[in-house]
């Protein structure tokens, strides 16, 4: 496959994104447009875009290969996601709309206090910055290894270009642009999945019925695990964790909630949430169907698969076993998923920092707009620096540790919001930062002790434990009525 053709496709794809950005940003480039799109986003457009936003470029590579070791048991968590989206729509969205929030962490300021507010926002900023940069690093690494190394393009240049592209089509209008570009990228991602499945089917010499028979008869088509309680794939762990993952990583995450809050009203935001949640089931099934077909094709062709699951799809794409055309579609899929995730994170981080740290939510002056653009550029530059640091260390275990660290930081957010929503008590605001920092540390110690003593491995349920410890700490540091401020004075109940 001509490498210049791939570059031409990437350039054309970016050109379309820039065109959409220009059209969407023509009406307004102010802060209200950037933060919430002037609250005029059509719910069905937001729903389509959010499906792709929730899938990083890493997922495109990892999920198809996952079936070799865990079959389709991840679908148990996906079923839990649906329940989680219902909870978010019924509990959190009404709260956010009633308070007319732009940053969801402002709720903590109103309910508990200033330090709680800054703590919640800081946990989000830390988690999203490092986590998003880590995801983008892995995607840039894939593009570099399988495409750009052949042209001797430096890794730093690939990184800078990827981040620059995202910055260019988001810096003017933010959410107002993203709801349309993310919709395009979701459509591209789904189309790429369908094309790759079709390509594998054709190379296996199957019709549609034969393809479905191959999938359903595969031992890897197993979804449910009810027997082994020690397994991280047990139904109870996966399903319950799926519920809480959505509540925390969607409902308590500025990144995904910002798009929901850009809808015209609460009713439309709920429609978006329900449809987006249900769409996750067929969307993830496509990934798993592709993985099962790749394993079946490897057996048919007697192909030796790589040791790492994440290398299965890239191996097929670059080996020529499925034809050269699939490399083009794979490239589009990776870029669509990477840009969809990165542009949303970059916009949310800019929004949170401007509102939660700098306090410029309602400022529409030229000075405030320039400040927001500078913050957007600085966070983009920070992404590049973090990605290059990952490359310099070039240590997969370090990257895994960072992912694990980020997963711990969402637990305190769960505890903070749960305490505010479901109790009438008021924590002493000055103690909240210490409680939120102590909770992940305690979770790590508990996990280490339990693993050594009983051999039990925590999975996603660690999120629930983390939130529970934070909740307990807040309860112990609280009073029944009234509000304790950071200086120790008592205020009236909200």
C-alpha positions, 0 to 999 in steps of 0.5 A, spaced: 500 500 500 502 506 497 504 510 504 502 517 500 495 514 499 495 513 507 497 520 508 492 523 503 487 520 507 489 522 513 490 529 510 483 529 507 480 526 514 483 532 518 480 537 512 473 535 513 474 536 521 477 543 520 471 544 515 466 542 520 469 546 526 469 552 521 462 552 520 460 550 527 464 556 530 461 561 525 456 563 529 460 564 536 467 563 539 465 565 546 466 562 552 459 560 553 459 556 546 466 553 548 463 550 554 456 548 553 455 550 546 450 555 548 445 549 550 443 548 543 445 541 541 441 536 538 440 530 543 441 525 537 447 528 535 450 528 542 448 521 543 452 518 536 458 522 538 458 520 545 458 513 543 465 514 539 468 518 545 467 513 550 472 508 545 479 510 545 484 508 540 487 503 545 480 499 545 480 499 537 486 494 538 485 491 545 478 489 545 478 484 539 484 481 542 481 480 548 476 475 546 482 470 546 483 470 554 477 472 557 472 470 551 466 475 551 465 476 558 466 483 558 459 484 555 457 483 562 460 489 564 456 492 558 450 490 560 451 493 567 453 500 563 446 500 561 443 500 568 448 505 570 446 510 564 439 510 567 441 512 574 445 517 571 439 520 567 435 519 573 439 522 579 445 526 576 442 529 570 436 532 574 441 535 579 446 538 574 440 541 570 436 544 576 443 548 578 444 550 571 452 547 572 457 548 567 462 544 571 459 539 575 464 540 580 461 546 582 455 542 586 461 540 591 462 547 592 454 549 594 453 542 598 460 541 602 465 547 601 470 550 597 476 545 599 471 539 597 470 543 590 477 544 589 479 537 591 474 534 586 476 538 580 483 537 582 482 529 582 478 530 575 484 534 572 489 529 574 486 523 572 483 526 566 490 529 564 494 523 565 489 518 563 488 521 556 495 522 555 497 515 556 491 513 551 493 518 546 501 515 547 499 508 546 495 510 539 501 514 537 505 508 538 501 504 534 501 509 528 508 510 529 510 503 529 505 500 523 505 506 519 510 512 520 516 509 522 517 506 514 517 514 512 522 515 518 518 520 521 520 522 528 516 520 534 516 527 537 513 529 530 508 524 530 506 526 537 506 534 536 502 533 529 496 529 532 495 534 538 496 540 534 490 537 529 486 536 535 487 543 538 486 546 531 479 544 530 477 545 538 480 551 540 475 556 537 468 553 539 469 547 543 463 543 545 459 547 539 464 543 534 465 537 538 458 534 538 459 534 530 466 532 529 465 526 534 458 524 530 462 524 524 468 520 527 463 515 531 460 514 524 467 513 521 469 508 527 462 504 526 463 503 518 471 501 519 468 496 524 463 493 519 468 493 513 474 489 517 468 484 519 466 484 512 473 483 509 475 477 514 468 474 512 470 474 505 477 472 506 474 466 510 470 464 504 463 465 508 457 468 507 453 472 512 450 465 515 456 462 515 459 468 519 454 468 524 455 460 525 462 461 526 461 466 531 456 463 535 459 456 535 466 459 537 468 457 544 470 464 545 462 466 544 461 465 552 459 471 555 457 469 562 461 467 568 457 464 574 462 459 577 468 462 579 468 467 584 475 468 584 475 470 577 475 478 575 470 475 570 465 473 575 458 476 573 456 479 579 463 483 579 463 485 572 455 487 572 456 491 578 462 494 576 459 496 570 454 500 573 459 504 578 464 505 572 458 509 568 456 512 574 463 515 576 466 515 569 460 518 566 456 521 571 461 524 575 466 526 569 466 533 566 468 530 560 462 526 558 457 530 562 459 536 559 456 534 552 450 532 556 449 539 559 449 542 552 443 539 550 437 544 550 433 541 556 433 535 561 428 531 557 433 531 551 439 530 555 435 524 558 433 521 551 441 522 549 443 518 555 438 512 554 439 512 547 447 512 548 447 507 553 443 502 549 447 503 543 453 501 547 451 493 547 451 492 539 457 497 538 461 492 543 459 486 540 462 488 533 468 489 536 468 482 539 465 479 533 471 481 529 476 478 534 472 471 534 473 472 526 480 473 527 481 467 531 477 463 526 481 466 520 488 464 524 486 457 525 483 456 518 490 459 515 494 456 520 497 463 522 501 463 529 498 469 533 503 474 537 503 473 544 500 479 546 492 480 545 493 487 543 498 485 537 493 480 534 489 486 530 495 490 528 499 483 526 493 482 521 492 489 518 500 489 517 501 482 514 497 483 508 493 476 510 487 481 509 489 485 503 492 492 503 486 496 503 484 494 510 490 498 513 487 504 510 481 503 514 485 501 520 488 507 520 482 511 519 479 507 525 485 508 530 485 516 528 477 517 529 477 513 536 483 517 538 481 524 536 474 522 538 477 521 545 482 526 545 478 532 543 473 531 548 478 530 554 482 536 552 475 541 551 473 538 558 480 539 561 480 546 559 473 547 561 474 545 568 481 549 569 477 555 567 471 555 571 474 551 577 481 554 578 480 560 574 473 562 575 471 565 568 465 561 567 460 567 566 466 572 563 465 573 556 470 579 555 475 579 550 480 578 555 477 572 558 476 568 551 484 569 550 485 566 557 481 560 555 485 559 548 491 560 552 489 554 557 487 550 551 494 551 548 497 549 555 494 543 556 495 541 549 502 542 550 502 538 557 499 532 553 505 532 548 510 533 554 507 527 558 507 523 551 514 524 550 516 522 557 512 515 556 516 514 550 523 516 554 521 511 559 519 506 554 516 502 560 510 498 559 509 496 567 510 504 568 504 505 563 500 500 567 502 503 574 499 510 571 493 507 568 492 503 575 493 510 579 488 513 575 483 508 576 484 509 584 483 517 583 475 516 581 473 513 587 474 519 592 469 523 587 464 517 587 464 518 595 464 525 595 458 525 590 454 520 594 455 523 600 452 529 598 446 526 594 444 521 599 446 524 606 444 531 610 450 531 614 456 536 612 463 534 613 468 539 615 471 542 609 478 542 611 478 535 612 476 533 606 482 533 601 486 529 606 480 524 606 480 523 599 487 522 598 488 517 604 482 513 601 486 511 595 492 509 599 488 505 604 485 501 598 492 500 595 494 497 602 488 493 602 489 490 595 496 488 597 494 485 603 488 481 601 492 478 595 498 476 599 493 473 604 488 470 600 490 470 593 484 474 591 485 479 586 480 485 586 477 487 579 473 493 577 470 492 584 476 496 587 472 503 585 466 501 590 471 500 595 474 506 594 468 510 594 465 507 600 472 508 604 471 516 602 464 516 604 466 513 611 471 518 612 466 524 610 461 521 615 466 521 621 468 528 619 461 531 619 455 533 623 448 532 623 445 539 621 448 545 618 455 546 614 462 547 617 466 551 613 474 551 612 475 556 618 471 551 623 465 556 623 458 553 622 453 555 617 446 554 616 444 548 612 443 549 604 
